Each structure stands twice: as structure tokens, then as C-alpha cells.
Amino acid sequence: AMRDESCKMAFDADPANTQLKVAVARSLPYERKNEAVAMLREAAAQGNAEAYHQLYEHHKSWDRGDLDKVPLVTPAEAGQALRKAAELGHPFSTQMLARRLEDGDIVKRDLVAARYWAERAVANPAKDASKANLQVTLGRLLATSDKPDERARGLDILERMAKADAFGARRELAIAIRKEDPARARTLLEESRRPDPGGAIVPLAEMLI
């Protein structure tokens, strides 16, 4: 509470400071979410990347228990906020945008854009992100490209990550090569079964069928 109060005092003294505005918005209790979202929108409009990211997070975590309730931050606003945060260089948003573009939920599915943002995520990783996981994601996305040079680069990344024992790399490499080299793909999936049962068993079963 003392931290929240000091945030508020600092913000009152310097209301143009967007970082403080975001900090105050984040410290407000759930009952004051309307106020928090309004502050985040103001800070975002002033070009604060964290404010855009927090708008996206607000949509992601809004109370889904009441389906009749319209979320304060709609899916469309959340998707735009995530993109803006990534464009402003927010590392975690960059990583999330690549994933969202691959899945196509709050933003339209676009694998070309997903590859672009996955490259950016590898170049500017979030503080707590696993660099190996980011490389595996990039390798997987590049390996699905219809451009031979991109696909070759994706396979090369996955080969290197598989050698380094990065989680999921053998599975992704197997999926990428199973048409051209089913025998090696099957071996890779069998090797992945113990460390990665959730990811390896389904594609392995599909191959065996």
C-alpha cells in the first residue's frame, strides 16, 4: 500500500509521466478497473509500450465468468494494442504477437507476419524468456515457409537446437521433415517421447497409423 501511495504521489506531482501513469493504473484495485483502463489508454496514446501491453493483458485476464459482460478491452482493441506494443519494441509483446499471428485468435492468422515478429523476438528477447524456446519457435515458423531459403534456414535452426537438446526442437524438426524423411522423423519423435510426451506422442501416433 505504501508503494501504491508513493506511486500516486509521484504521479500527482508529474501527471505527464507515462511510466508513473502505468504504475498507478496497475496498482488500482479490481473495482477501479474502469479508471485503470482509462489511464492505460491515455499512456498508450502518449506512446508508452508498456501501457499498450497492459491493455492486451487486461483483455486476456478479464473476468470470463459472465459471458454477457462486454469486456472493457475488446478483442479488437487488445489485438491492436499488442501490435502497437511490439512495434514500439516491447520484448514480451513481440514474442506474444508472433504466437498470436501463428494461432490466429485475437489477430488474423498471418504466418509471414508471424515469422517477422519471431525474428524480432529472437533479436530482442524478453528478460525471462527462454532464448532456446524463441529459436525453436522461429525455426518451426521458417520451416513451414514456401520460400526454399527460409525453409532451409528454419531446418538449420531446428537441427542446431535439437543437437543442443532444446525442449521441443526434435519434435518440431520431425514434423518439418516427416514427408521427405519419415524414418528419421519417427526416430526423432521416439527420442522426444520421454522428455516431451505432450508434444511428441500425437504426431508419432499419426505416423504409426
C-alpha positions as CSV (number, residue, x, y, z in Angstrom):
1,A,0.0,0.0,0.0
2,M,2.9,2.4,0.8
3,R,4.3,1.7,-2.7
4,D,0.9,2.4,-4.3
5,E,0.6,5.6,-2.3
6,S,4.1,6.7,-3.3
7,C,3.3,5.9,-7.0
8,K,0.2,8.1,-6.7
9,M,2.1,11.0,-5.0
10,A,4.8,10.9,-7.7
11,F,2.1,10.7,-10.4
12,D,0.2,13.7,-8.9
13,A,3.4,15.7,-9.0
14,D,4.2,14.7,-12.6
15,P,1.0,13.7,-14.4
16,A,2.7,13.8,-17.8
17,N,5.0,10.9,-16.8
18,T,3.5,7.9,-18.7
19,Q,5.6,5.3,-16.7
20,L,4.1,6.5,-13.5
21,K,0.6,6.6,-15.1
22,V,1.0,2.9,-16.0
23,A,2.4,2.1,-12.5
24,V,-0.6,3.8,-10.8
25,A,-3.1,2.0,-13.2
26,R,-1.6,-1.3,-12.4
27,S,-1.8,-0.7,-8.6
28,L,-5.5,0.2,-8.7
29,P,-7.8,-2.5,-7.2
30,Y,-10.1,-4.6,-9.5
31,E,-13.2,-2.5,-8.5
32,R,-11.5,0.5,-10.1
33,K,-10.7,-1.3,-13.4
34,N,-12.5,1.3,-15.5
35,E,-10.3,4.0,-14.1
36,A,-7.2,1.8,-14.6
37,V,-8.1,1.1,-18.3
38,A,-8.7,4.8,-18.9
39,M,-5.3,5.6,-17.6
40,L,-3.6,2.9,-19.7
41,R,-5.4,4.2,-22.8
42,E,-4.1,7.7,-22.1
43,A,-0.5,6.5,-21.5
44,A,-0.7,4.3,-24.7
45,A,-1.9,7.3,-26.7
46,Q,1.2,9.1,-25.5
47,G,3.3,6.2,-27.0
48,N,4.0,4.1,-23.9
49,A,4.7,0.5,-25.0
50,E,4.0,-1.0,-21.5
51,A,0.6,0.7,-21.5
52,Y,-0.3,-1.0,-24.8
53,H,1.0,-4.3,-23.4
54,Q,-1.1,-3.9,-20.2
55,L,-4.3,-3.2,-22.3
56,Y,-3.6,-6.5,-24.1
57,E,-3.1,-8.2,-20.7
58,H,-6.2,-6.7,-19.3
59,H,-8.3,-8.3,-22.1
60,K,-6.5,-11.6,-21.6
61,S,-7.4,-11.7,-17.9
62,W,-10.8,-10.1,-17.8
63,D,-13.5,-11.9,-15.9
64,R,-14.7,-14.5,-18.4
65,G,-17.2,-15.9,-15.8
66,D,-20.0,-13.7,-17.1
67,L,-20.3,-14.2,-20.8
68,D,-23.0,-11.4,-21.0
69,K,-20.4,-8.9,-19.8
70,V,-18.7,-6.9,-22.5
71,P,-15.0,-6.8,-21.7
72,L,-13.6,-3.3,-21.1
73,V,-10.9,-4.0,-23.6
74,T,-12.4,-5.8,-26.6
75,P,-10.5,-8.5,-28.6
76,A,-10.0,-5.9,-31.5
77,E,-8.5,-3.3,-29.1
78,A,-6.4,-6.0,-27.4
79,G,-5.0,-7.2,-30.8
80,Q,-4.2,-3.6,-31.9
81,A,-2.6,-2.9,-28.5
82,L,-0.4,-6.0,-28.7
83,R,0.7,-5.0,-32.2
84,K,1.5,-1.4,-31.1
85,A,3.5,-2.6,-28.1
86,A,5.5,-4.9,-30.4
87,E,6.1,-2.0,-32.9
88,L,7.3,0.1,-30.0
89,G,9.9,-2.6,-29.2
90,H,8.2,-4.2,-26.1
91,P,10.0,-7.6,-26.0
92,F,7.3,-9.8,-24.4
93,S,4.6,-8.3,-26.7
94,T,6.8,-9.1,-29.7
95,Q,7.0,-12.8,-28.6
96,M,3.2,-12.9,-27.9
97,L,2.4,-11.3,-31.2
98,A,4.3,-13.9,-33.2
99,R,2.4,-16.6,-31.3
100,R,-1.0,-14.9,-31.8
101,L,-0.3,-14.5,-35.5
102,E,0.5,-18.1,-35.8
103,D,-2.6,-19.2,-33.9
104,G,-5.0,-16.5,-35.4
105,D,-7.2,-15.7,-32.4
106,I,-7.3,-12.0,-31.4
107,V,-5.4,-11.1,-34.6
108,K,-5.9,-12.6,-38.0
109,R,-3.7,-15.6,-38.7
110,D,-0.7,-14.5,-40.8
111,L,2.4,-16.8,-41.0
112,V,4.5,-14.3,-42.9
113,A,4.0,-11.7,-40.2
114,A,4.5,-14.4,-37.5
115,R,7.9,-15.2,-39.0
116,Y,8.8,-11.5,-39.0
117,W,7.9,-11.0,-35.3
118,A,9.5,-14.3,-34.3
119,E,12.8,-12.9,-35.8
120,R,12.3,-9.7,-33.8
121,A,11.7,-11.7,-30.6
122,V,14.9,-13.7,-31.0
123,A,16.8,-10.4,-31.7
124,N,15.2,-8.7,-28.6
125,P,14.2,-11.4,-26.1
126,A,12.1,-10.6,-23.1
127,K,14.0,-10.7,-19.8
128,D,12.6,-14.0,-18.5
129,A,12.2,-15.6,-22.0
130,S,14.0,-18.9,-22.9
131,K,16.2,-18.0,-25.8
132,A,16.2,-21.6,-26.9
133,N,12.4,-21.6,-27.0
134,L,12.3,-18.5,-29.1
135,Q,14.8,-20.1,-31.5
136,V,12.7,-23.3,-31.7
137,T,9.6,-21.1,-32.5
138,L,11.5,-19.2,-35.2
139,G,12.8,-22.5,-36.7
140,R,9.3,-24.0,-36.7
141,L,7.8,-21.0,-38.4
142,L,10.6,-20.7,-41.0
143,A,10.4,-24.4,-41.8
144,T,6.8,-24.0,-42.9
145,S,7.7,-21.3,-45.4
146,D,7.2,-22.0,-49.1
147,K,10.4,-20.0,-49.8
148,P,13.2,-22.6,-50.0
149,D,15.9,-20.3,-48.4
150,E,13.6,-19.6,-45.4
151,R,12.7,-23.3,-45.0
152,A,16.4,-24.3,-45.2
153,R,17.2,-21.7,-42.5
154,G,14.4,-23.0,-40.3
155,L,15.6,-26.6,-40.6
156,D,19.1,-25.5,-39.8
157,I,17.9,-23.7,-36.7
158,L,15.9,-26.8,-35.6
159,E,18.9,-29.1,-36.3
160,R,21.1,-26.9,-34.1
161,M,18.5,-26.6,-31.3
162,A,17.9,-30.4,-31.4
163,K,21.7,-31.0,-31.0
164,A,21.7,-28.6,-28.1
165,D,18.8,-30.6,-26.6
166,A,16.4,-27.6,-26.6
167,F,12.9,-28.6,-25.5
168,G,10.6,-29.3,-28.4
169,A,13.3,-29.0,-31.1
170,R,13.4,-32.7,-32.1
171,R,9.6,-32.8,-32.3
172,E,9.4,-29.7,-34.5
173,L,12.2,-31.0,-36.7
174,A,10.4,-34.3,-37.0
175,I,7.2,-32.6,-38.0
176,A,9.0,-30.4,-40.6
177,I,10.8,-33.4,-42.3
178,R,8.3,-36.2,-42.0
179,K,7.2,-36.1,-45.6
180,E,10.7,-36.2,-47.0
181,D,12.3,-38.4,-44.4
182,P,9.7,-40.3,-42.4
183,A,12.2,-42.8,-41.0
184,R,14.3,-40.1,-39.3
185,A,11.2,-38.2,-38.3
186,R,9.9,-41.3,-36.5
187,T,13.3,-41.7,-34.7
188,L,13.2,-38.1,-33.6
189,L,9.7,-38.4,-32.3
190,E,10.6,-41.7,-30.4
191,E,13.6,-39.9,-28.9
192,S,11.2,-37.0,-27.8
193,R,8.7,-39.2,-26.2
194,R,10.1,-39.2,-22.7
195,P,11.1,-35.5,-22.4
196,D,8.1,-34.2,-24.4
197,P,5.2,-36.7,-24.1
198,G,2.6,-34.0,-24.6
199,G,4.1,-32.8,-27.9
200,A,5.6,-36.0,-29.4
201,I,3.0,-38.7,-28.8
202,V,0.3,-37.3,-31.1
203,P,2.5,-36.8,-34.2
204,L,4.2,-40.2,-33.5
205,A,0.8,-41.9,-33.3
206,E,-0.3,-40.3,-36.5
207,M,2.8,-41.6,-38.3
208,L,2.4,-45.1,-36.9
209,I,-1.3,-45.2,-38.0
